Structures are given as structure tokens and as C-alpha cells.
Amino acid sequence: MPKLFDIKFPGECKTLPEGFWSAVDVWIKKPHVVNKRLCGAKETESKDVGAEAVGPLLHPDPKESSDVLSFLTSGVSSAHETEKLWSSTVRTFIPKVNCYGSNVHKEVILKDFDRQRVTFLPFEEDAEGQVSQKKGNVYQIQLLQQDGEEWALELHVLSPDDWFSDGLVYPKLPWLSRDLLPKLVRWASESRSSEFRSTLSLLPVEKYSLTYQQLKDKYKEMVKVWPEVTDPEKFVFEDVAIATYLLVLWAEERAEKSLTARQSFVDLGCGNGLLVHILCNEGHPGKGIDVRKRKIWDMYGPQTLLEEKAITPGECFLFPGTDWLIGNHSDELTPWIPVIAARSSYSCRYFVLPCCFFDFYGKYQRRQCKKSQYKEYIDFITEVSQASGFNTEEDCLRIPSTKRVCLVGKSRTYQLSDEAQAEHRRARYVQSRQTPSGVTAQGSEVKNDGDSCHDNTDTDRTSGNDWGAGFQPRDRVETVRNCAALPRDFVDGVVLRVANVLLRMTKDEDGGSPSAWNQGGSLSVREVAELLEQETLQLLKKECGGLQTLLKNNHQVFRVEGGRVYIRDWRVMSERKTSRTNVKRKPVALGALKTRPCWFHAHHPHGCPLQAEQCAFAHGPDDLRPSTRPLKKIKSDDAL
């Protein structure tokens, strides 16, 4: 059996051999994590087979399958071993873009647990069910322990000279050794399971892939006309992916329940409204509600219904005629959405994609340090969903975001006749999350276990009008809290005070200022804070990031690295720019140069370290010119 490539495991791997099979399962079940041209794979026909049954799996002619059998049984020392069973499964590849027409590409995968190896036998199946074997692309991955100590992975190929690559389902042979094997080694060494479900575990992946490509082609032009300050590449394609998920989820629901009408929806906290626009365009009646109107809303047209309105949980915001409530990064509304859906009607369902960590009445407070903060919050929203009476399902979306775990409530844990008791439990649960002083409770002892919440009725809060009491919706006008709204004189005063202290930290031996250009010393951010009055610090505390944000915003003067503050030396930045070879970086537009005074020219005892023609900032009033574009921050390493 020809060995094409091998790779050794680093050091002692206590996860082997179990970790090897965990890594193999990733490649089998989720090939798209390595081969980005695939959307995924579907497994079918799992069973155990013996050597005599392997050949007919691909071809009924024994002559055609003899080479494959020899390949499979190579290294077998006795006839008894050939009688052992392989674990067999068939996987069907799902490419992102289907270039094959009606042909389907599959692989028979044989796991030999005794000899720690897995074999991949590819074949194609046409619309008539005719099967053609890809004998040249048969390969095998084997785990070996060398000298009783070192572990290694070996790649074996049945016929390297006959290997065929189409750049999609069939990769090139060097790719298997260069990309796949190192990934398998890493996965096998780590051998850790994810905290969350597999991606798209609730949907048929092939339907998702087809729908996503259709929607991506249909709405990709939105990137070119995006009027918001947010990144269009991220937001457009992320909303296309979320819309794809919902459309496939709803199509599956219609098929399961024999529904003909398309589901209605309301998107609470709809933001830019693109998700609403796509769902409406695809035939689902619905609308979006958000506290602030966005510029892009006017571009959608009258068929996309968007309302500018603050949402406060209570009787005024129930949706009895709506099939689905959506919470896509809905922030402070996130824990309320399962509650609102449950109270709207017995048939109302919900989809929520949590992002920022909010409780019912404020920021979510952590309770368990053994979990990641994200996992703990997902578990909290799951708890809310269950307390609201939903059978709760979790899935992982395929979107360009680190926060991509969604929760779906499609059915209830109770019968319609028990709605009154369920409402009582919901009220008690929401009440348990708020203390009398209005501070969010750290935990909840309320469980969704029948009638366990029906005692102590003196504290019941079942009136619908006070459900949202204490909830604070965000302001209609977005508050800027990045120190940019602070008075200019205040900021200049802080900058000058901190800079002077840094400059006084370097002295000549005779006690005077240094003869060379004074670069100053350094202080920690905490030490800088000790230089300022309490009144100044209190004002900075109200801004996101506080003192450190103010220092970083004034990047012309300061360099903040590793929690320490330095005077910026623009000569070093100029040298870095000169030595850079990254041709992809865009040059600074002329309209951004000389539009602000040079702080060093005005305040540094030695002036600016650069000549006026080299400096991006103005050396005096005569050098200053008006900006020809809206003011934007100039990156420190791009300013020269």
C-alpha cells in the first residue's frame, strides 16, 4: 500500500487514540470547516459490513472491486482478521455552488477501529441511479504508534497517478497532506467537544445551501448601496444567512404541519431592517419595529413595513395574530422575546439570536465561572424559554460572527387548557429576576415543573399591565459615549497635563531637559488616573472606556500599549511606513492632511520631531487647511 505522506504528533498525546476518531468525525460530518467550497455533507446508510460486502457497495463486478479490497485488507496478517467488520457509512457532499447538475457525489466511509484507520471510497450517482466508481481517488488515513511511543498519521492512496481533482469535491493530493492532515493532528490532540450544537443541526443542509446561494445572488447588490456606517459586507451577508435559516426552518414547518400559508412574523429590534426586507420579499407577511429609524429604511419601499417605536413589554406589545417573533441581536429585548411570544398566543413561536448580555431589567450578572460567559447567557435564555412554556431547541448559524447560537421555540410544554397556570408560572419567573430595590436577581429558584409555583400567592404578579415595570428601553437618540462628546477644552487640558508629566520624567544629568528630542517616560493607566482630580475621573467614568479611551482617541500625542502610556514619536511611525511593503493598504487622502494643528509644534519643548512637509498635521495657522471630506479618525500608522 503506497504511503503518500505522514505527519508526527507533537509530544505526548494523551488524547489518542480516541482523539483520532473524534478528529475523523469532524472531517466526515463537517468537511466544510476545511474545504471552504463545501456547504457540508449528509450521512446516510450506516451499518457494519464485512470484507465480502465492501466490493458490491461500489460495483457488482468482483474484478472491479478486487483492488479496493486488497487496499482495505493490506497489513492484515491472518484470515481471521479479514472476517472482522468495518463500520460503514455513506456521505453525500453538498457543494456551495452546484456545478454538477443532477449528478450526486458520495463516499463510502469504512472505519477500521482495530487497526485505527479510515478509508474513503468515492463514487458518483446520476439522476437514473447509475453508479460510477472513482477508483483513482480512494484514500486512507491511518493512526500509528511508532516504537511504542510516538504517534503519527499516515496518508495512503490506492492509485496516486490516477488521482483526479476538480477543485471542489475532489481536492488535489497535496491539499490532503498540506491542509487536511495537520488539521486532523490538531483536532486529535485537542479532542475537545464544543459547548454548543453543530452548525445547522435543525435544518437539511442541502436545502440551506441552495437557498443561501439564491438569496446571496439576489441581494448582493445591497452591498454597493449601503448607506449606513456599518460594514456592508458583514451585515448584508449575515442577514442573508439569517433569512436563509428562517426561510428553510419555516418551509420545513409548513411541510411538517401541512400548512399552505406562509408564516407571518414581527422582528423586534429590527435595526437596519434588511432581514425584514428579505423575508417580506420572499412572501412572508410581517414587519419590523425599532426604537430608531435607520437611513436605509427609505430605500426598501412601501412593501417593507418598518415602525419607529420604543418597545416596552406589556399588554401594549403582544402579537396575537403573529406566527413568529424574531429577535436578531435584540439586546435588552432578548430575554423578553420568549415571554412576549408565549403571552401573545398559544400558537406564537419565536427565534432569537442573543448577542449582548441583558437580563429583564438590566445587564446580565454572571453566576457560574465554570462556563464561558456566552454559554452561561445562552443557558439563561434557554431557562427563560422553558419557564415561558416552550420546548426549546438550540442551533448554530453559519454567519460571520462569534455570537451565532440561536434558540428556537416551536412548541409548548403544556396544553392550551393549561394556559392560566402557565401564565402564572411566567409571571412568577419574571418577578424572581427583580429584587424589590430594582436590582436584577443573581439567580432564580423558579422551575418549570408543574404546579410548584402556585404557593405563596400573596406575591403573585399576574396582571399584564405591570409585566414590563422597571424595564428601560434605549433612548430614541443614540447617546455617543466614546469621549468624543466631551468639551474640547476639557480634553485638551487632560492631554496637556498628562503629556507634561511624561516629558518631565526624562532629564539630563545636570537636571535640565535632555539635549535630544524628549520622548518622555511612561506611566500605567492607573498611574495616569492618580494625576487627575476626582471630578475629572467621575466625568470620564460616564464615558465608555473612560480615561484609556480618551488617551487612545488622542493618538497624535499618546501611544497606549500593554496598559502603559507613552509620548508618540512620529519619527518611528514614519520609518515604519517607509519600510512597509503592504501594497494593499490605501494611502491617506490629501484631504485628510494638514486639517488639524500639530500638538508637538505647539506644546512640546523641542517642537515637532518632523519637518513641516513631512508632518501630517499643520505647523501653524498658515499650514492649516480645511478638510475636503467628513472628519474621520486617522490611523496612527497611516498618517504620514
C-alpha positions, 0 to 999 in steps of 0.5 A, a space after each residue: 500500500 503506497 504511503 503518500 505522506 505522514 505527519 508526527 504528533 507533537 509530544 505526548 498525546 494523551 488524547 489518542 487514540 480516541 482523539 483520532 476518531 473524534 478528529 475523523 468525525 469532524 472531517 466526515 460530518 463537517 468537511 466544510 470547516 476545511 474545504 471552504 467550497 463545501 456547504 457540508 455533507 449528509 450521512 446516510 446508510 450506516 451499518 457494519 459490513 464485512 470484507 465480502 460486502 465492501 466490493 458490491 457497495 461500489 460495483 457488482 463486478 468482483 474484478 472491479 472491486 478486487 483492488 479496493 479490497 486488497 487496499 482495505 485488507 493490506 497489513 492484515 496478517 491472518 484470515 481471521 482478521 479479514 472476517 472482522 467488520 468495518 463500520 460503514 457509512 455513506 456521505 453525500 457532499 453538498 457543494 456551495 455552488 452546484 456545478 454538477 447538475 443532477 449528478 450526486 457525489 458520495 463516499 463510502 466511509 469504512 472505519 477500521 477501529 482495530 487497526 485505527 484507520 479510515 478509508 474513503 471510497 468515492 463514487 458518483 450517482 446520476 439522476 437514473 441511479 447509475 453508479 460510477 466508481 472513482 477508483 483513482 481517488 480512494 484514500 486512507 488515513 491511518 493512526 500509528 504508534 511508532 516504537 511504542 511511543 510516538 504517534 503519527 498519521 499516515 496518508 495512503 492512496 490506492 492509485 496516486 497517478 490516477 488521482 483526479 481533482 476538480 477543485 471542489 469535491 475532489 481536492 488535489 493530493 497535496 491539499 490532503 497532506 498540506 491542509 487536511 492532515 495537520 488539521 486532523 493532528 490538531 483536532 486529535 490532540 485537542 479532542 475537545 467537544 464544543 459547548 454548543 450544537 453543530 452548525 445547522 443541526 435543525 435544518 437539511 443542509 442541502 436545502 440551506 445551501 441552495 437557498 443561501 446561494 439564491 438569496 446571496 445572488 439576489 441581494 448582493 447588490 445591497 452591498 454597493 448601496 449601503 448607506 449606513 456606517 456599518 460594514 456592508 459586507 458583514 451585515 448584508 451577508 449575515 442577514 442573508 444567512 439569517 433569512 436563509 435559516 428562517 426561510 428553510 426552518 419555516 418551509 420545513 414547518 409548513 411541510 411538517 404541519 401541512 400548512 399552505 400559508 406562509 408564516 407571518 412574523 414581527 422582528 423586534 429590534 429590527 435595526 437596519 431592517 434588511 432581514 425584514 426586507 428579505 423575508 417580506 420579499 420572499 412572501 412572508 407577511 410581517 414587519 419590523 419595529 425599532 426604537 430608531 429609524 435607520 437611513 436605509 429604511 427609505 430605500 426598501 419601499 412601501 412593501 417593507 413595513 418598518 415602525 419607529 417605536 420604543 418597545 416596552 413589554 406589556 399588554 401594549 406589545 403582544 402579537 396575537 395574530 403573529 406566527 413568529 417573533 424574531 429577535 436578531 441581536 435584540 439586546 435588552 429585548 432578548 430575554 423578553 422575546 420568549 415571554 412576549 411570544 408565549 403571552 401573545 398566543 398559544 400558537 406564537 413561536 419565536 427565534 432569537 439570536 442573543 448577542 449582548 448580555 441583558 437580563 429583564 431589567 438590566 445587564 446580565 450578572 454572571 453566576 457560574 465561572 465554570 462556563 464561558 460567559 456566552 454559554 452561561 447567557 445562552 443557558 439563561 435564555 434557554 431557562 427563560 424559554 422553558 419557564 415561558 412554556 416552550 420546548 426549546 431547541 438550540 442551533 448554530 448559524 453559519 454567519 460571520 460572527 462569534 455570537 451565532 447560537 440561536 434558540 428556537 421555540 416551536 412548541 409548548 410544554 403544556 396544553 392550551 387548557 393549561 394556559 392560566 397556570 402557565 401564565 402564572 408560572 411566567 409571571 412568577 419567573 419574571 418577578 424572581 429576576 427583580 429584587 424589590 430595590 430594582 436590582 436584577 436577581 443573581 439567580 432564580 429558584 423558579 422551575 418549570 415543573 408543574 404546579 410548584 409555583 402556585 404557593 405563596 400567592 400573596 406575591 403573585 404578579 399576574 396582571 399584564 399591565 405591570 409585566 414590563 415595570 422597571 424595564 428601560 428601553 434605549 433612548 430614541 437618540 443614540 447617546 455617543 459615549 466614546 469621549 468624543 462628546 466631551 468639551 474640547 477644552 476639557 480634553 485638551 487640558 487632560 492631554 496637556 497635563 498628562 503629556 507634561 508629566 511624561 516629558 518631565 520624567 526624562 532629564 539630563 544629568 545636570 537636571 535640565 531637559 535632555 539635549 535630544 528630542 524628549 520622548 518622555 517616560 511612561 506611566 500605567 493607566 492607573 498611574 495616569 488616573 492618580 494625576 487627575 482630580 476626582 471630578 475629572 475621573 467621575 466625568 470620564 467614568 460616564 464615558 465608555 472606556 473612560 480615561 484609556 479611551 480618551 488617551 487612545 482617541 488622542 493618538 497624535 500625542 499618546 501611544 497606549 500599549 500593554 496598559 502603559 502610556 507613552 509620548 508618540 514619536 512620529 519619527 518611528 511611525 514614519 520609518 515604519 511606513 517607509 519600510 512597509 511593503 503592504 501594497 494593499 493598504 490605501 494611502 491617506 487622502 490629501 484631504 485628510 492632511 494638514 486639517 488639524 494643528 500639530 500638538 508637538 509644534 505647539 506644546 512640546 519643548 523641542 517642537 515637532 520631531 518632523 519637518 513641516 512637509 513631512 508632518 501630517 498635521 499643520 505647523 501653524 495657522 498658515 499650514 492649516 487647511 480645511 478638510 475636503 471630506 467628513 472628519 474621520 479618525 486617522 490611523 496612527 500608522 497611516 498618517 504620514 
